[in-house]
């Protein structure tokens, strides 16, 4: 295989290896099968989209890498639930925290990772130039998705868990859990745009060269 062809497929293949490994690991005796299915469903849909579009619209290596890392976080939340992730239980006890904060990590990633994917789509499809407007649009899309996810969880609870919503949502006694989750997504998207935009431009340039 030519060197340029190997470079073309390596980020995508690495992404698939991580996703498949995390998926299989998460399915080994999860805490609750329904929670496992729910927490991975949107992630698996996203993976299906990336697989279906990889020939017509291959993403940059940075986007594939971040997507793989995000799926690992989703897999951990699916296997253990976000309120009972063992490592963060240890941190909770060691630092005398009031709750397990792994769900905050998940919602931070919910903004941090999609921000780069949205940025790539806007740059390559619409031709929006780098700058404040591009960053603003990326952050708005991520915050809107975070709000949609909270609404989706609310609807699931109303339909299937009307008497145990706070427990299923992993609110852990926090009445502002949904708002804080959205804030973490906003923070993640903002930091992603501020910190990774230049690296993202270089990563997209490599795609154009291939």
Secondary structure, 3 states (H helix, E strand, C coil): CCHHHHHHHHHHHHHHHHHHHHHHHHCCCCCCHHHHHHHHHHHHHHHHHHHHCCCCCCCCHHHHHHHHHHHHHHHHHHHHCCCCCHHHHHHHHHCCCCCCCHHHHHHHHHHHHHHHHHHHHHHHHHCCCCCHHHHHHHHHHHHHHHHHHHHHHHHHHHHHCCCCHHHHHCCCCCCCHHHHHHHHHHHHHHHHHHHHHHHHHHHHHHHHHC
